[in-house]
Amino acid sequence: MSSWKNTDAAASAPLWAVAAIRKEPTSANRTDLFGDTTADNFITGVTMGLFNFKDTETQSGKIAHAGWNLKTTGSGGRASRIQFETLVALTNSADA
């Protein structure tokens, strides 16, 4: 059984993704990380969020692959630095 789904919802996100923010893999932490755009919410100096990008959203060249991606945006001395880490690559993310 898969630990994630291809629908764009917090409950569909991989539970283990919260390890990237050094939190316990709980549903509450996963929900907090899903789509988060709040600065310093998890780690001081960065904004981190978990997003399920669909194929059409990867055309910008900024996102490596469709699927579940962890987006990290720096602040302060790292302002404007944006990193996307693909956690789950999806071939069909039409529901994202």
PDB file of N, CA, C and O in Angstrom:
ATOM      1  N   MET A   1       0.839  -1.177   0.000  1.00  0.00           N
ATOM      2  CA  MET A   1       0.000   0.000   0.000  1.00  0.00           C
ATOM      3  C   MET A   1       0.887   1.244   0.000  1.00  0.00           C
ATOM      4  O   MET A   1       1.860   1.314   0.750  1.00  0.00           O
ATOM      5  N   SER A   2       0.563   2.192  -0.811  1.00  0.00           N
ATOM      6  CA  SER A   2       1.334   3.416  -0.950  1.00  0.00           C
ATOM      7  C   SER A   2       1.159   4.320   0.268  1.00  0.00           C
ATOM      8  O   SER A   2       0.116   4.312   0.922  1.00  0.00           O
ATOM      9  N   SER A   3       2.196   5.093   0.556  1.00  0.00           N
ATOM     10  CA  SER A   3       2.123   6.026   1.683  1.00  0.00           C
ATOM     11  C   SER A   3       1.623   7.399   1.248  1.00  0.00           C
ATOM     12  O   SER A   3       1.640   8.340   2.042  1.00  0.00           O
ATOM     13  N   TRP A   4       1.180   7.527   0.002  1.00  0.00           N
ATOM     14  CA  TRP A   4       0.696   8.791  -0.532  1.00  0.00           C
ATOM     15  C   TRP A   4      -0.316   8.518  -1.632  1.00  0.00           C
ATOM     16  O   TRP A   4      -0.457   7.389  -2.102  1.00  0.00           O
ATOM     17  N   LYS A   5      -1.020   9.573  -2.035  1.00  0.00           N
ATOM     18  CA  LYS A   5      -1.965   9.497  -3.159  1.00  0.00           C
ATOM     19  C   LYS A   5      -1.669  10.652  -4.103  1.00  0.00           C
ATOM     20  O   LYS A   5      -0.921  11.564  -3.752  1.00  0.00           O
ATOM     21  N   ASN A   6      -2.252  10.621  -5.304  1.00  0.00           N
ATOM     22  CA  ASN A   6      -1.966  11.692  -6.253  1.00  0.00           C
ATOM     23  C   ASN A   6      -2.964  12.844  -6.190  1.00  0.00           C
ATOM     24  O   ASN A   6      -2.906  13.745  -7.026  1.00  0.00           O
ATOM     25  N   THR A   7      -3.864  12.837  -5.236  1.00  0.00           N
ATOM     26  CA  THR A   7      -4.798  13.953  -5.091  1.00  0.00           C
ATOM     27  C   THR A   7      -4.150  15.075  -4.283  1.00  0.00           C
ATOM     28  O   THR A   7      -3.301  14.823  -3.427  1.00  0.00           O
ATOM     29  N   ASP A   8      -4.549  16.293  -4.556  1.00  0.00           N
ATOM     30  CA  ASP A   8      -3.957  17.468  -3.925  1.00  0.00           C
ATOM     31  C   ASP A   8      -4.679  17.775  -2.621  1.00  0.00           C
ATOM     32  O   ASP A   8      -5.528  18.665  -2.559  1.00  0.00           O
ATOM     33  N   ALA A   9      -4.331  17.028  -1.584  1.00  0.00           N
ATOM     34  CA  ALA A   9      -4.941  17.192  -0.267  1.00  0.00           C
ATOM     35  C   ALA A   9      -3.932  16.779   0.794  1.00  0.00           C
ATOM     36  O   ALA A   9      -3.092  15.911   0.553  1.00  0.00           O
ATOM     37  N   ALA A  10      -4.013  17.390   1.953  1.00  0.00           N
ATOM     38  CA  ALA A  10      -3.070  17.084   3.026  1.00  0.00           C
ATOM     39  C   ALA A  10      -3.073  15.601   3.382  1.00  0.00           C
ATOM     40  O   ALA A  10      -2.013  15.022   3.618  1.00  0.00           O
ATOM     41  N   ALA A  11      -4.239  14.987   3.422  1.00  0.00           N
ATOM     42  CA  ALA A  11      -4.340  13.568   3.771  1.00  0.00           C
ATOM     43  C   ALA A  11      -3.706  12.663   2.716  1.00  0.00           C
ATOM     44  O   ALA A  11      -3.431  11.496   2.991  1.00  0.00           O
ATOM     45  N   SER A  12      -3.472  13.187   1.512  1.00  0.00           N
ATOM     46  CA  SER A  12      -2.858  12.403   0.440  1.00  0.00           C
ATOM     47  C   SER A  12      -1.342  12.540   0.411  1.00  0.00           C
ATOM     48  O   SER A  12      -0.664  11.778  -0.278  1.00  0.00           O
ATOM     49  N   ALA A  13      -0.810  13.493   1.144  1.00  0.00           N
ATOM     50  CA  ALA A  13       0.631  13.744   1.156  1.00  0.00           C
ATOM     51  C   ALA A  13       1.367  12.627   1.894  1.00  0.00           C
ATOM     52  O   ALA A  13       0.804  11.999   2.791  1.00  0.00           O
ATOM     53  N   PRO A  14       2.623  12.377   1.519  1.00  0.00           N
ATOM     54  CA  PRO A  14       3.391  11.342   2.218  1.00  0.00           C
ATOM     55  C   PRO A  14       3.654  11.761   3.668  1.00  0.00           C
ATOM     56  O   PRO A  14       4.187  12.840   3.925  1.00  0.00           O
ATOM     57  N   LEU A  15       3.283  10.915   4.587  1.00  0.00           N
ATOM     58  CA  LEU A  15       3.434  11.203   6.012  1.00  0.00           C
ATOM     59  C   LEU A  15       4.897  11.399   6.387  1.00  0.00           C
ATOM     60  O   LEU A  15       5.212  12.218   7.250  1.00  0.00           O
ATOM     61  N   TRP A  16       5.783  10.660   5.750  1.00  0.00           N
ATOM     62  CA  TRP A  16       7.207  10.721   6.074  1.00  0.00           C
ATOM     63  C   TRP A  16       7.872  12.016   5.611  1.00  0.00           C
ATOM     64  O   TRP A  16       9.031  12.256   5.950  1.00  0.00           O
ATOM     65  N   ALA A  17       7.177  12.853   4.852  1.00  0.00           N
ATOM     66  CA  ALA A  17       7.753  14.112   4.363  1.00  0.00           C
ATOM     67  C   ALA A  17       8.127  15.054   5.502  1.00  0.00           C
ATOM     68  O   ALA A  17       9.018  15.887   5.341  1.00  0.00           O
ATOM     69  N   VAL A  18       7.471  14.939   6.633  1.00  0.00           N
ATOM     70  CA  VAL A  18       7.759  15.837   7.753  1.00  0.00           C
ATOM     71  C   VAL A  18       9.137  15.590   8.356  1.00  0.00           C
ATOM     72  O   VAL A  18       9.603  16.395   9.163  1.00  0.00           O
ATOM     73  N   ALA A  19       9.793  14.508   7.988  1.00  0.00           N
ATOM     74  CA  ALA A  19      11.160  14.270   8.458  1.00  0.00           C
ATOM     75  C   ALA A  19      12.089  15.388   7.986  1.00  0.00           C
ATOM     76  O   ALA A  19      13.088  15.678   8.644  1.00  0.00           O
ATOM     77  N   ALA A  20      11.772  16.012   6.860  1.00  0.00           N
ATOM     78  CA  ALA A  20      12.588  17.102   6.322  1.00  0.00           C
ATOM     79  C   ALA A  20      12.561  18.336   7.215  1.00  0.00           C
ATOM     80  O   ALA A  20      13.472  19.163   7.160  1.00  0.00           O
ATOM     81  N   ILE A  21      11.535  18.464   8.025  1.00  0.00           N
ATOM     82  CA  ILE A  21      11.437  19.612   8.928  1.00  0.00           C
ATOM     83  C   ILE A  21      11.717  19.201  10.370  1.00  0.00           C
ATOM     84  O   ILE A  21      11.458  19.955  11.308  1.00  0.00           O
ATOM     85  N   ARG A  22      12.243  18.007  10.525  1.00  0.00           N
ATOM     86  CA  ARG A  22      12.647  17.477  11.836  1.00  0.00           C
ATOM     87  C   ARG A  22      11.496  17.413  12.841  1.00  0.00           C
ATOM     88  O   ARG A  22      11.641  17.754  14.015  1.00  0.00           O
ATOM     89  N   LYS A  23      10.363  16.967  12.336  1.00  0.00           N
ATOM     90  CA  LYS A  23       9.181  16.788  13.184  1.00  0.00           C
ATOM     91  C   LYS A  23       8.744  15.330  13.133  1.00  0.00           C
ATOM     92  O   LYS A  23       9.133  14.586  12.233  1.00  0.00           O
ATOM     93  N   GLU A  24       7.938  14.935  14.101  1.00  0.00           N
ATOM     94  CA  GLU A  24       7.405  13.573  14.121  1.00  0.00           C
ATOM     95  C   GLU A  24       6.434  13.374  12.964  1.00  0.00           C
ATOM     96  O   GLU A  24       5.705  14.296  12.597  1.00  0.00           O
ATOM     97  N   PRO A  25       6.421  12.171  12.385  1.00  0.00           N
ATOM     98  CA  PRO A  25       5.499  11.895  11.274  1.00  0.00           C
ATOM     99  C   PRO A  25       4.066  11.678  11.768  1.00  0.00           C
ATOM    100  O   PRO A  25       3.586  10.549  11.867  1.00  0.00           O
ATOM    101  N   THR A  26       3.403  12.788  12.070  1.00  0.00           N
ATOM    102  CA  THR A  26       2.011  12.724  12.515  1.00  0.00           C
ATOM    103  C   THR A  26       1.120  13.398  11.474  1.00  0.00           C
ATOM    104  O   THR A  26       1.590  14.198  10.665  1.00  0.00           O
ATOM    105  N   SER A  27      -0.147  13.072  11.502  1.00  0.00           N
ATOM    106  CA  SER A  27      -1.097  13.697  10.578  1.00  0.00           C
ATOM    107  C   SER A  27      -1.156  15.206  10.781  1.00  0.00           C
ATOM    108  O   SER A  27      -1.284  15.957   9.814  1.00  0.00           O
ATOM    109  N   ALA A  28      -1.063  15.654  12.024  1.00  0.00           N
ATOM    110  CA  ALA A  28      -1.111  17.093  12.314  1.00  0.00           C
ATOM    111  C   ALA A  28       0.080  17.818  11.695  1.00  0.00           C
ATOM    112  O   ALA A  28      -0.084  18.883  11.100  1.00  0.00           O
ATOM    113  N   ASN A  29       1.278  17.248  11.832  1.00  0.00           N
ATOM    114  CA  ASN A  29       2.463  17.872  11.243  1.00  0.00           C
ATOM    115  C   ASN A  29       2.396  17.856   9.720  1.00  0.00           C
ATOM    116  O   ASN A  29       2.797  18.820   9.069  1.00  0.00           O
ATOM    117  N   ARG A  30       1.893  16.771   9.154  1.00  0.00           N
ATOM    118  CA  ARG A  30       1.748  16.686   7.697  1.00  0.00           C
ATOM    119  C   ARG A  30       0.772  17.752   7.201  1.00  0.00           C
ATOM    120  O   ARG A  30       1.018  18.393   6.179  1.00  0.00           O
ATOM    121  N   THR A  31      -0.322  17.941   7.913  1.00  0.00           N
ATOM    122  CA  THR A  31      -1.306  18.952   7.539  1.00  0.00           C
ATOM    123  C   THR A  31      -0.708  20.353   7.643  1.00  0.00           C
ATOM    124  O   THR A  31      -0.975  21.202   6.793  1.00  0.00           O
ATOM    125  N   ASP A  32       0.098  20.602   8.675  1.00  0.00           N
ATOM    126  CA  ASP A  32       0.756  21.904   8.827  1.00  0.00           C
ATOM    127  C   ASP A  32       1.728  22.177   7.681  1.00  0.00           C
ATOM    128  O   ASP A  32       1.837  23.314   7.222  1.00  0.00           O
ATOM    129  N   LEU A  33       2.427  21.157   7.220  1.00  0.00           N
ATOM    130  CA  LEU A  33       3.412  21.312   6.149  1.00  0.00           C
ATOM    131  C   LEU A  33       2.756  21.466   4.780  1.00  0.00           C
ATOM    132  O   LEU A  33       3.297  22.144   3.907  1.00  0.00           O
ATOM    133  N   PHE A  34       1.598  20.844   4.589  1.00  0.00           N
ATOM    134  CA  PHE A  34       0.919  20.865   3.293  1.00  0.00           C
ATOM    135  C   PHE A  34       0.560  22.292   2.881  1.00  0.00           C
ATOM    136  O   PHE A  34      -0.196  22.975   3.573  1.00  0.00           O
ATOM    137  N   GLY A  35       1.102  22.731   1.759  1.00  0.00           N
ATOM    138  CA  GLY A  35       0.785  24.041   1.211  1.00  0.00           C
ATOM    139  C   GLY A  35       1.211  25.220   2.068  1.00  0.00           C
ATOM    140  O   GLY A  35       0.731  26.334   1.861  1.00  0.00           O
ATOM    141  N   ASP A  36       2.101  24.999   3.023  1.00  0.00           N
ATOM    142  CA  ASP A  36       2.480  26.053   3.963  1.00  0.00           C
ATOM    143  C   ASP A  36       3.302  27.149   3.281  1.00  0.00           C
ATOM    144  O   ASP A  36       4.230  26.856   2.526  1.00  0.00           O
ATOM    145  N   THR A  37       2.964  28.385   3.544  1.00  0.00           N
ATOM    146  CA  THR A  37       3.700  29.535   3.022  1.00  0.00           C
ATOM    147  C   THR A  37       4.039  30.524   4.135  1.00  0.00           C
ATOM    148  O   THR A  37       4.288  31.700   3.868  1.00  0.00           O
ATOM    149  N   THR A  38       4.048  30.053   5.375  1.00  0.00           N
ATOM    150  CA  THR A  38       4.323  30.901   6.528  1.00  0.00           C
ATOM    151  C   THR A  38       5.815  30.894   6.838  1.00  0.00           C
ATOM    152  O   THR A  38       6.397  29.838   7.087  1.00  0.00           O
ATOM    153  N   ALA A  39       6.428  32.068   6.823  1.00  0.00           N
ATOM    154  CA  ALA A  39       7.857  32.178   7.115  1.00  0.00           C
ATOM    155  C   ALA A  39       8.154  31.740   8.543  1.00  0.00           C
ATOM    156  O   ALA A  39       7.387  32.022   9.464  1.00  0.00           O
ATOM    157  N   ASP A  40       9.269  31.053   8.715  1.00  0.00           N
ATOM    158  CA  ASP A  40       9.763  30.624  10.030  1.00  0.00           C
ATOM    159  C   ASP A  40       8.806  29.696  10.773  1.00  0.00           C
ATOM    160  O   ASP A  40       8.931  29.540  11.988  1.00  0.00           O
ATOM    161  N   ASN A  41       7.868  29.085  10.083  1.00  0.00           N
ATOM    162  CA  ASN A  41       6.886  28.224  10.734  1.00  0.00           C
ATOM    163  C   ASN A  41       7.527  26.967  11.321  1.00  0.00           C
ATOM    164  O   ASN A  41       7.110  26.491  12.377  1.00  0.00           O
ATOM    165  N   PHE A  42       8.532  26.436  10.644  1.00  0.00           N
ATOM    166  CA  PHE A  42       9.174  25.201  11.100  1.00  0.00           C
ATOM    167  C   PHE A  42      10.644  25.416  11.443  1.00  0.00           C
ATOM    168  O   PHE A  42      11.127  24.941  12.471  1.00  0.00           O
ATOM    169  N   ILE A  43      11.349  26.134  10.574  1.00  0.00           N
ATOM    170  CA  ILE A  43      12.777  26.383  10.754  1.00  0.00           C
ATOM    171  C   ILE A  43      13.014  27.878  10.552  1.00  0.00           C
ATOM    172  O   ILE A  43      12.564  28.450   9.559  1.00  0.00           O
ATOM    173  N   THR A  44      13.712  28.506  11.483  1.00  0.00           N
ATOM    174  CA  THR A  44      13.979  29.936  11.393  1.00  0.00           C
ATOM    175  C   THR A  44      14.787  30.259  10.142  1.00  0.00           C
ATOM    176  O   THR A  44      15.784  29.602   9.844  1.00  0.00           O
ATOM    177  N   GLY A  45      14.347  31.268   9.423  1.00  0.00           N
ATOM    178  CA  GLY A  45      15.060  31.727   8.239  1.00  0.00           C
ATOM    179  C   GLY A  45      14.594  31.123   6.934  1.00  0.00           C
ATOM    180  O   GLY A  45      15.092  31.487   5.869  1.00  0.00           O
ATOM    181  N   VAL A  46      13.644  30.204   7.000  1.00  0.00           N
ATOM    182  CA  VAL A  46      13.136  29.593   5.766  1.00  0.00           C
ATOM    183  C   VAL A  46      11.621  29.407   5.834  1.00  0.00           C
ATOM    184  O   VAL A  46      11.025  29.338   6.909  1.00  0.00           O
ATOM    185  N   THR A  47      11.033  29.328   4.664  1.00  0.00           N
ATOM    186  CA  THR A  47       9.619  28.989   4.525  1.00  0.00           C
ATOM    187  C   THR A  47       9.572  27.647   3.824  1.00  0.00           C
ATOM    188  O   THR A  47      10.137  27.495   2.741  1.00  0.00           O
ATOM    189  N   MET A  48       8.905  26.672   4.424  1.00  0.00           N
ATOM    190  CA  MET A  48       8.853  25.329   3.850  1.00  0.00           C
ATOM    191  C   MET A  48       7.405  24.899   3.681  1.00  0.00           C
ATOM    192  O   MET A  48       6.568  25.118   4.556  1.00  0.00           O
ATOM    193  N   GLY A  49       7.125  24.280   2.534  1.00  0.00           N
ATOM    194  CA  GLY A  49       5.787  23.785   2.271  1.00  0.00           C
ATOM    195  C   GLY A  49       5.835  22.564   1.377  1.00  0.00           C
ATOM    196  O   GLY A  49       6.758  22.410   0.578  1.00  0.00           O
ATOM    197  N   LEU A  50       4.854  21.705   1.507  1.00  0.00           N
ATOM    198  CA  LEU A  50       4.746  20.487   0.709  1.00  0.00           C
ATOM    199  C   LEU A  50       3.622  20.675  -0.301  1.00  0.00           C
ATOM    200  O   LEU A  50       2.485  20.976   0.062  1.00  0.00           O
ATOM    201  N   PHE A  51       3.964  20.492  -1.582  1.00  0.00           N
ATOM    202  CA  PHE A  51       3.004  20.742  -2.654  1.00  0.00           C
ATOM    203  C   PHE A  51       2.963  19.568  -3.618  1.00  0.00           C
ATOM    204  O   PHE A  51       3.976  18.907  -3.847  1.00  0.00           O
ATOM    205  N   ASN A  52       1.790  19.313  -4.180  1.00  0.00           N
ATOM    206  CA  ASN A  52       1.634  18.286  -5.213  1.00  0.00           C
ATOM    207  C   ASN A  52       1.468  19.016  -6.545  1.00  0.00           C
ATOM    208  O   ASN A  52       0.364  19.421  -6.908  1.00  0.00           O
ATOM    209  N   PHE A  53       2.571  19.176  -7.260  1.00  0.00           N
ATOM    210  CA  PHE A  53       2.548  19.904  -8.527  1.00  0.00           C
ATOM    211  C   PHE A  53       2.128  18.981  -9.656  1.00  0.00           C
ATOM    212  O   PHE A  53       2.586  17.842  -9.745  1.00  0.00           O
ATOM    213  N   LYS A  54       1.256  19.482 -10.516  1.00  0.00           N
ATOM    214  CA  LYS A  54       0.847  18.692 -11.674  1.00  0.00           C
ATOM    215  C   LYS A  54       1.766  18.997 -12.853  1.00  0.00           C
ATOM    216  O   LYS A  54       2.581  19.919 -12.801  1.00  0.00           O
ATOM    217  N   ASP A  55       1.621  18.210 -13.911  1.00  0.00           N
ATOM    218  CA  ASP A  55       2.503  18.313 -15.072  1.00  0.00           C
ATOM    219  C   ASP A  55       2.593  19.730 -15.624  1.00  0.00           C
ATOM    220  O   ASP A  55       3.689  20.189 -15.946  1.00  0.00           O
ATOM    221  N   THR A  56       1.495  20.419 -15.741  1.00  0.00           N
ATOM    222  CA  THR A  56       1.502  21.760 -16.329  1.00  0.00           C
ATOM    223  C   THR A  56       2.212  22.782 -15.454  1.00  0.00           C
ATOM    224  O   THR A  56       2.598  23.845 -15.941  1.00  0.00           O
ATOM    225  N   GLU A  57       2.389  22.484 -14.183  1.00  0.00           N
ATOM    226  CA  GLU A  57       3.075  23.410 -13.278  1.00  0.00           C
ATOM    227  C   GLU A  57       4.588  23.238 -13.306  1.00  0.00           C
ATOM    228  O   GLU A  57       5.304  24.035 -12.699  1.00  0.00           O
ATOM    229  N   THR A  58       5.086  22.228 -13.987  1.00  0.00           N
ATOM    230  CA  THR A  58       6.530  21.989 -14.041  1.00  0.00           C
ATOM    231  C   THR A  58       7.166  22.596 -15.286  1.00  0.00           C
ATOM    232  O   THR A  58       8.379  22.492 -15.466  1.00  0.00           O
ATOM    233  N   GLN A  59       6.380  23.222 -16.138  1.00  0.00           N
ATOM    234  CA  GLN A  59       6.896  23.760 -17.396  1.00  0.00           C
ATOM    235  C   GLN A  59       7.814  24.960 -17.202  1.00  0.00           C
ATOM    236  O   GLN A  59       8.548  25.319 -18.122  1.00  0.00           O
ATOM    237  N   SER A  60       7.794  25.581 -16.043  1.00  0.00           N
ATOM    238  CA  SER A  60       8.622  26.763 -15.795  1.00  0.00           C
ATOM    239  C   SER A  60      10.100  26.417 -15.713  1.00  0.00           C
ATOM    240  O   SER A  60      10.951  27.298 -15.831  1.00  0.00           O
ATOM    241  N   GLY A  61      10.412  25.146 -15.512  1.00  0.00           N
ATOM    242  CA  GLY A  61      11.799  24.733 -15.359  1.00  0.00           C
ATOM    243  C   GLY A  61      12.302  24.849 -13.932  1.00  0.00           C
ATOM    244  O   GLY A  61      13.427  24.442 -13.641  1.00  0.00           O
ATOM    245  N   LYS A  62      11.497  25.391 -13.043  1.00  0.00           N
ATOM    246  CA  LYS A  62      11.899  25.541 -11.648  1.00  0.00           C
ATOM    247  C   LYS A  62      11.639  24.271 -10.848  1.00  0.00           C
ATOM    248  O   LYS A  62      12.339  23.984  -9.877  1.00  0.00           O
ATOM    249  N   ILE A  63      10.636  23.521 -11.259  1.00  0.00           N
ATOM    250  CA  ILE A  63      10.260  22.292 -10.559  1.00  0.00           C
ATOM    251  C   ILE A  63      10.742  21.118 -11.399  1.00  0.00           C
ATOM    252  O   ILE A  63      10.436  21.030 -12.588  1.00  0.00           O
ATOM    253  N   ALA A  64      11.499  20.219 -10.777  1.00  0.00           N
ATOM    254  CA  ALA A  64      12.122  19.129 -11.524  1.00  0.00           C
ATOM    255  C   ALA A  64      11.129  18.108 -12.053  1.00  0.00           C
ATOM    256  O   ALA A  64      11.291  17.606 -13.165  1.00  0.00           O
ATOM    257  N   HIS A  65      10.105  17.796 -11.273  1.00  0.00           N
ATOM    258  CA  HIS A  65       9.209  16.711 -11.669  1.00  0.00           C
ATOM    259  C   HIS A  65       7.833  16.911 -11.056  1.00  0.00           C
ATOM    260  O   HIS A  65       7.704  17.454  -9.959  1.00  0.00           O
ATOM    261  N   ALA A  66       6.820  16.474 -11.766  1.00  0.00           N
ATOM    262  CA  ALA A  66       5.464  16.490 -11.217  1.00  0.00           C
ATOM    263  C   ALA A  66       5.390  15.527 -10.038  1.00  0.00           C
ATOM    264  O   ALA A  66       6.057  14.493 -10.025  1.00  0.00           O
ATOM    265  N   GLY A  67       4.584  15.873  -9.067  1.00  0.00           N
ATOM    266  CA  GLY A  67       4.406  15.022  -7.897  1.00  0.00           C
ATOM    267  C   GLY A  67       4.597  15.812  -6.613  1.00  0.00           C
ATOM    268  O   GLY A  67       4.520  17.041  -6.609  1.00  0.00           O
ATOM    269  N   TRP A  68       4.846  15.098  -5.531  1.00  0.00           N
ATOM    270  CA  TRP A  68       5.003  15.719  -4.219  1.00  0.00           C
ATOM    271  C   TRP A  68       6.390  16.336  -4.105  1.00  0.00           C
ATOM    272  O   TRP A  68       7.401  15.640  -4.198  1.00  0.00           O
ATOM    273  N   ASN A  69       6.427  17.652  -3.902  1.00  0.00           N
ATOM    274  CA  ASN A  69       7.672  18.404  -3.816  1.00  0.00           C
ATOM    275  C   ASN A  69       7.699  19.233  -2.546  1.00  0.00           C
ATOM    276  O   ASN A  69       6.692  19.810  -2.135  1.00  0.00           O
ATOM    277  N   LEU A  70       8.880  19.281  -1.930  1.00  0.00           N
ATOM    278  CA  LEU A  70       9.100  20.133  -0.774  1.00  0.00           C
ATOM    279  C   LEU A  70       9.715  21.428  -1.292  1.00  0.00           C
ATOM    280  O   LEU A  70      10.784  21.412  -1.902  1.00  0.00           O
ATOM    281  N   LYS A  71       9.043  22.542  -1.049  1.00  0.00           N
ATOM    282  CA  LYS A  71       9.526  23.850  -1.503  1.00  0.00           C
ATOM    283  C   LYS A  71      10.117  24.584  -0.311  1.00  0.00           C
ATOM    284  O   LYS A  71       9.459  24.752   0.716  1.00  0.00           O
ATOM    285  N   THR A  72      11.370  25.023  -0.453  1.00  0.00           N
ATOM    286  CA  THR A  72      12.061  25.761   0.591  1.00  0.00           C
ATOM    287  C   THR A  72      12.444  27.131   0.042  1.00  0.00           C
ATOM    288  O   THR A  72      13.108  27.227  -0.991  1.00  0.00           O
ATOM    289  N   THR A  73      12.030  28.178   0.725  1.00  0.00           N
ATOM    290  CA  THR A  73      12.334  29.548   0.318  1.00  0.00           C
ATOM    291  C   THR A  73      13.127  30.212   1.431  1.00  0.00           C
ATOM    292  O   THR A  73      12.683  30.255   2.578  1.00  0.00           O
ATOM    293  N   GLY A  74      14.298  30.730   1.090  1.00  0.00           N
ATOM    294  CA  GLY A  74      15.150  31.368   2.081  1.00  0.00           C
ATOM    295  C   GLY A  74      14.720  32.789   2.389  1.00  0.00           C
ATOM    296  O   GLY A  74      13.940  33.394   1.653  1.00  0.00           O
ATOM    297  N   SER A  75      15.245  33.316   3.500  1.00  0.00           N
ATOM    298  CA  SER A  75      15.008  34.708   3.878  1.00  0.00           C
ATOM    299  C   SER A  75      16.303  35.263   4.456  1.00  0.00           C
ATOM    300  O   SER A  75      17.264  34.521   4.662  1.00  0.00           O
ATOM    301  N   GLY A  76      16.328  36.550   4.714  1.00  0.00           N
ATOM    302  CA  GLY A  76      17.541  37.170   5.240  1.00  0.00           C
ATOM    303  C   GLY A  76      18.668  37.068   4.228  1.00  0.00           C
ATOM    304  O   GLY A  76      18.519  37.506   3.088  1.00  0.00           O
ATOM    305  N   GLY A  77      19.794  36.495   4.631  1.00  0.00           N
ATOM    306  CA  GLY A  77      20.942  36.324   3.741  1.00  0.00           C
ATOM    307  C   GLY A  77      20.688  35.340   2.618  1.00  0.00           C
ATOM    308  O   GLY A  77      21.438  35.297   1.644  1.00  0.00           O
ATOM    309  N   ARG A  78      19.632  34.548   2.748  1.00  0.00           N
ATOM    310  CA  ARG A  78      19.275  33.574   1.702  1.00  0.00           C
ATOM    311  C   ARG A  78      17.998  33.986   0.974  1.00  0.00           C
ATOM    312  O   ARG A  78      17.333  33.152   0.360  1.00  0.00           O
ATOM    313  N   ALA A  79      17.663  35.256   1.042  1.00  0.00           N
ATOM    314  CA  ALA A  79      16.435  35.742   0.412  1.00  0.00           C
ATOM    315  C   ALA A  79      16.431  35.442  -1.079  1.00  0.00           C
ATOM    316  O   ALA A  79      17.460  35.531  -1.748  1.00  0.00           O
ATOM    317  N   SER A  80      15.283  35.095  -1.575  1.00  0.00           N
ATOM    318  CA  SER A  80      15.047  34.793  -2.995  1.00  0.00           C
ATOM    319  C   SER A  80      15.628  33.459  -3.447  1.00  0.00           C
ATOM    320  O   SER A  80      15.528  33.129  -4.628  1.00  0.00           O
ATOM    321  N   ARG A  81      16.219  32.696  -2.569  1.00  0.00           N
ATOM    322  CA  ARG A  81      16.704  31.362  -2.939  1.00  0.00           C
ATOM    323  C   ARG A  81      15.567  30.366  -2.736  1.00  0.00           C
ATOM    324  O   ARG A  81      15.095  30.162  -1.618  1.00  0.00           O
ATOM    325  N   ILE A  82      15.143  29.761  -3.817  1.00  0.00           N
ATOM    326  CA  ILE A  82      14.031  28.812  -3.772  1.00  0.00           C
ATOM    327  C   ILE A  82      14.526  27.463  -4.261  1.00  0.00           C
ATOM    328  O   ILE A  82      15.150  27.363  -5.317  1.00  0.00           O
ATOM    329  N   GLN A  83      14.242  26.431  -3.487  1.00  0.00           N
ATOM    330  CA  GLN A  83      14.676  25.071  -3.819  1.00  0.00           C
ATOM    331  C   GLN A  83      13.460  24.155  -3.813  1.00  0.00           C
ATOM    332  O   GLN A  83      12.629  24.213  -2.907  1.00  0.00           O
ATOM    333  N   PHE A  84      13.367  23.314  -4.828  1.00  0.00           N
ATOM    334  CA  PHE A  84      12.317  22.303  -4.902  1.00  0.00           C
ATOM    335  C   PHE A  84      12.973  20.934  -4.802  1.00  0.00           C
ATOM    336  O   PHE A  84      13.900  20.633  -5.554  1.00  0.00           O
ATOM    337  N   GLU A  85      12.500  20.108  -3.885  1.00  0.00           N
ATOM    338  CA  GLU A  85      13.003  18.740  -3.740  1.00  0.00           C
ATOM    339  C   GLU A  85      11.851  17.783  -4.028  1.00  0.00           C
ATOM    340  O   GLU A  85      10.845  17.779  -3.319  1.00  0.00           O
ATOM    341  N   THR A  86      12.006  16.974  -5.071  1.00  0.00           N
ATOM    342  CA  THR A  86      10.964  16.014  -5.421  1.00  0.00           C
ATOM    343  C   THR A  86      11.027  14.839  -4.460  1.00  0.00           C
ATOM    344  O   THR A  86      12.036  14.137  -4.396  1.00  0.00           O
ATOM    345  N   LEU A  87       9.954  14.623  -3.714  1.00  0.00           N
ATOM    346  CA  LEU A  87       9.878  13.512  -2.769  1.00  0.00           C
ATOM    347  C   LEU A  87       9.201  12.304  -3.392  1.00  0.00           C
ATOM    348  O   LEU A  87       9.601  11.168  -3.137  1.00  0.00           O
ATOM    349  N   VAL A  88       8.172  12.539  -4.212  1.00  0.00           N
ATOM    350  CA  VAL A  88       7.459  11.473  -4.917  1.00  0.00           C
ATOM    351  C   VAL A  88       7.210  11.961  -6.337  1.00  0.00           C
ATOM    352  O   VAL A  88       6.466  12.921  -6.543  1.00  0.00           O
ATOM    353  N   ALA A  89       7.823  11.312  -7.313  1.00  0.00           N
ATOM    354  CA  ALA A  89       7.596  11.657  -8.716  1.00  0.00           C
ATOM    355  C   ALA A  89       6.350  10.922  -9.205  1.00  0.00           C
ATOM    356  O   ALA A  89       6.217   9.712  -9.021  1.00  0.00           O
ATOM    357  N   LEU A  90       5.451  11.660  -9.824  1.00  0.00           N
ATOM    358  CA  LEU A  90       4.213  11.077 -10.329  1.00  0.00           C
ATOM    359  C   LEU A  90       4.158  11.199 -11.845  1.00  0.00           C
ATOM    360  O   LEU A  90       4.521  12.235 -12.403  1.00  0.00           O
ATOM    361  N   THR A  91       3.711  10.153 -12.502  1.00  0.00           N
ATOM    362  CA  THR A  91       3.529  10.228 -13.947  1.00  0.00           C
ATOM    363  C   THR A  91       2.156  10.756 -14.291  1.00  0.00           C
ATOM    364  O   THR A  91       1.943  11.261 -15.393  1.00  0.00           O
ATOM    365  N   ASN A  92       1.220  10.647 -13.364  1.00  0.00           N
ATOM    366  CA  ASN A  92      -0.132  11.145 -13.591  1.00  0.00           C
ATOM    367  C   ASN A  92      -0.572  11.920 -12.360  1.00  0.00           C
ATOM    368  O   ASN A  92      -1.058  11.347 -11.386  1.00  0.00           O
ATOM    369  N   SER A  93      -0.395  13.211 -12.421  1.00  0.00           N
ATOM    370  CA  SER A  93      -0.823  14.041 -11.294  1.00  0.00           C
ATOM    371  C   SER A  93      -1.927  14.985 -11.735  1.00  0.00           C
ATOM    372  O   SER A  93      -1.989  16.131 -11.291  1.00  0.00           O
ATOM    373  N   ALA A  94      -2.781  14.507 -12.594  1.00  0.00           N
ATOM    374  CA  ALA A  94      -3.867  15.330 -13.127  1.00  0.00           C
ATOM    375  C   ALA A  94      -4.793  15.838 -12.032  1.00  0.00           C
ATOM    376  O   ALA A  94      -5.439  16.873 -12.197  1.00  0.00           O
ATOM    377  N   ASP A  95      -4.863  15.123 -10.923  1.00  0.00           N
ATOM    378  CA  ASP A  95      -5.724  15.543  -9.825  1.00  0.00           C
ATOM    379  C   ASP A  95      -5.072  16.583  -8.933  1.00  0.00           C
ATOM    380  O   ASP A  95      -5.730  17.155  -8.064  1.00  0.00           O
ATOM    381  N   ALA A  96      -3.789  16.834  -9.135  1.00  0.00           N
ATOM    382  CA  ALA A  96      -3.058  17.751  -8.253  1.00  0.00           C
ATOM    383  C   ALA A  96      -3.573  19.162  -8.360  1.00  0.00           C
ATOM    384  O   ALA A  96      -3.066  20.057  -7.683  1.00  0.00           O
TER     385      ALA A  96
END
